[in-house]
Amino acid sequence: MTEQTPTRGVLSEAERRRLGTRFGLGTTRTLLILALVLEGAGPIYWIFKGAVSSTQESLHHPLALWPADVRWSNLASAWTSLEIGKYLLNTVVLVGGSLVVQLFVATTGAYALSVLRPAYGKYVYGAVLATLFLPGTVSMVSLYLTILDLPVTGGSLANTPMAVWLPAGAHAFNVLLIKQFFDGIPRELFEAARLDGAGPWRILTRIVLPMSRPILAVVSLLAVMNAWKDFLWPMIAITDTESQPLAVALPRLADTSDQSLLIAGMLIAIVPPVLVFLLFQRQIVRGIAFTGLKG
């Protein structure tokens, strides 16, 4: 019978068996969990409370746990009077297009660098890596001038979804993240597929993509979250107020709207990304475990 390996940690097994130590550890864990719950769910609950409260009550009793006069009608009023539905649709269109473009560019780029491995791949990889050290604001002016006057064609992408979709594809972190995952796939699978007559496209669709669902889920979540909350570039690229997303429209409406209706609009804006995370949390956790992504 093999001996059981002792658990390594700050406390020994004998100390862990003491009643006082177990009580202290249990209390510490409970307090930490409660603190994490308050930190994560506290702001969401405050937004929910403000969304169903009157403006005067939110101003006079901001720390109340529950409004004295619950106004569920604020949600419907925000949807109609602030036209939240229209801006929400604009957001979905921009986020959906950005997601598709980012997945396409990141997957094909990582596949070329990790699986196909052309002779010049290391130089491309270095160039992609170098872009991570450049803040997005540095290239914003040149990017804006580019969408105003496209090279060769001379057209303009301003006030169109393409002005947000195409720049979203130039996301070096997603390329490097997926490449790291592709590097972990055994190359014997690719060699066996080539011996069976499979080409690059068949290897990508039949081997690489089916095995990459966890990392694609992580990249999809990152892409959705970044596109959903993106404010600066959509505000610059889309000046038409009828086509702006929620992240741009809500600050603009803050100057002329009732506070309770504005908070109700904020509540509607945060519901979709929370639902996306809840629906795909298993795939996201698996992808984080595979890649070692933290933070």
N, C-alpha and C positions, 0 to 999 in steps of 0.2 A: 504493500500500500504506500503510495507516494505521499510525502509530507506536503501539507498545504502551505503555499508561499504566504508569509505574513504581509498584511496590508501596510504599505508605506504611507507615512504622513507625519504631521507635526506631533500627533498624539499616538502613543503606543496602544496595543490592544488592551493591556491592563488598565490604562487610564480611561479608555473608552467604556469599559465595563462599570466604572464607578457611577453611582447614582447622580452625584453632583455634576459630573462631566456630561452625562447624557442629557440631563436637564438643561445645562448651559448651551450645549450644541443644538438641542431642539428649539430652545427659545431664540437663539441667534438665527437659525434657519427660518423660523416663522416670521421674525421681524424683517429679515431680508426679503422674503417673499412678499410680505405686505408692502414694504417700501417699493419694490419693483411694480407691484400692481397699482399702487397709488401714482407712481411716476408715469406709468404707461396709460392707465385708464382714467386718471384724474383729469387731464385736459379734455379728453373726449367727453367725460361726464359733464364737465363745466360747460362745454359747447352745447351739449344736449339740454342742460338746464336753461341756459340763456336763450336757446331756440324756442322753448315753450314758455318763456316768461315775458312779461311786458317790459318795455324799455325802462320805465320808472322803477320797477322792482329790481331789475338788474343793477341799476345805478345806486339805489338806496340800500339794498341788501345783497351785495355781490357774493358774500360767503355763505348765504343760506343754502342748506342742503337740498331743498325742494321748494319750488315756487308756491306761493299761497294761491295764486290764480293761474292755473295751468291753461295755456292757450295753444292747443294743438293746431288751431287755424293759422298760426304763423307759418307753418310749413307750406300750406297751400297758397297762402298769400305771397310768400317768397317765390314760389314756383311761377305764379302768374304775374305779379306786379314787377318783380325784378327780372322776369324772363330767365329764370335759372335753367329751365328746360332747354332753351335755345343754346345757352352757353355750355351746358352739360353735353349737348350733342356735338358742339364744336370741339370740346375737349376730347370726347371719345374718338372723333375722326382724327384729330392730331395725334393722340396717343396710339391709336391702332396703326396708323401709317408709320409712325416712328418705330413702333415695335417690329413691324414687318421689315423695315429697312435695316434696323440694327441687327436683327437675327440673320438676315441674308448676308450682310457685309461681314459680320463677325464669324459666322459659320464658314462661309467660303474662304475668307482670309485665313482663318485658323487651319482649315483643311489644307490649303495650299502650303502654309508654312510648316505644318506638323506632319502631314502625310505625303504630299507630293514632293516637297523639299527640293525646289529648283536650286540651281547653282547660285543665283543671286538672292536666295531666301534670307541669308543672314544679314544682308544689307537692308532688305525691306524690314526685317524684324527689328533691327537697330533703329531705323527711321520711325517705325510705329512706337517703339519704346520711348524715343526722344520726345514725342508729342505729349507724353504724360507729364513732362516737366514744364509745359507751357500753359499758363492760365487761359481759360476760355476767353476772358475779356481782352487778351492781347490781340487775338485774331478777329474780334467781333466787327471792327470797322471794315477790314478788308472783306470779310464774309458778307457784310451788308452791301458793300459796293458791288460784290459779285452777283448777288441776287437781284440787284437793281438793273444791272447791265450784264447779261450773261455773255461769256466769251463765245466767239464764233457766230452764235445765233443772234445776239444782240437783243434778245427778249428780256423779260422781267418776271421774276417769281414772287415779287412783293405782293402781300395780301392774298396769297394762295397757300394751301396746305403743303405744297412742295417746298416752300421756303423753310418749313420746320422739319419736314420728313428727311430731306436729303442731308442737311448738316447733322442730323441725329445719327446717321450711319457712320460718321467719322468718330467713332468711340473706341479709342485704342484699348481701354481697360477690358472691354468685352472680348476683343480679339485675343488678348493675352490670356484671359481667363479660360476661354474655350480651348485655346491652343494648349494650355497646361493640361486640360482634361484629355484632349486627343493624344498628347504625348504618353499618357498612361495606358492607352489601348495597346495590347500586344501586337507588334508588327508582323508576327507570324500569320495573323488573320489576313492582313493585306497581301502578304506573299502567297498564301494559299488561294485567295480570291483571284489574284493575277494569273496563277497557274491554271485556274479554271476558266480563264478567258474574260474575267470581269474587268471593265474599264474604270477610269476614275469616277465617272458619274454613278455607275452601279455600286462601287465600293462606298461612295458617300451615302447613297440612299438606302442600301441594303445592310450595311455593316456599321458605319460611323454614326449616322443619325439615330437609329434605334437604340444604340448603346449610350447615347448622349442625352437622353431625356432629363436626367437630374440636373445637369449643368445648364441645359437649355431652359429649364424652369427657373433657375436662379437668375440667368441673364434676362429672361422675360420679366421677372419681378423687378429687377433693377431698372430695366428699360421703362416699364410702366410707371414706376414710382418717380423716376427722374423726369419723364415727359409730363406726368400729371401735375407735378409741382413746379415745373419750369415756368419762370415768370419773365426774366429779362429778355431772352431772345424772342419769344412769341410777341412780346409787347413791341419790340423793334421791328420785327418782320411783318407783323399783321397790325396795321394801324386802323383798319376798318373795324369799328366797334361791333358791327353785326357778326363778324367772323372770329372774334377773340374768344379764347378759352376762359374757363372759370377763374384760373389763377390770375389772369389779367383783368377780367371784368369785375371781380369782387372788390379789389382796392379802388377801382374807378367809381363803383357804385357807393362806396363808403361815405363819400362826401354828401350825397343827396338822399340816402335811404335811411329808414328807421333802423335803429340798432338791433332790435329784436329780429326784424326780417333779415338783416344782414347776417346775423349769427345763424339763423335758420338756413340761409343759403350756404354758409360754411359747413353746417352739419350735413347737408345734402352732398356737398363736394367731397367730404371725407368718407362717405359710406362706400362708394365703389372700390377704392383701393383696399379698404379693410376687408371687404368681401372677397376680393381677389386673393389676398393673403390667406384668409381662412379656408378658402376652397383648395388652394394649392400648397398648403403649408407642409404636407408630407413630402412632396417632390422637392420643395425648397430646402428642407432640412437635410434630405438625402444629398442634394447637390452641394450644400455647404460642407457636409461631412467628406465628400469625395475630393473637393478642391482645397479644403483647409481655409476657406474664406472666413475671416473674423472681422468684428467691428460693427 
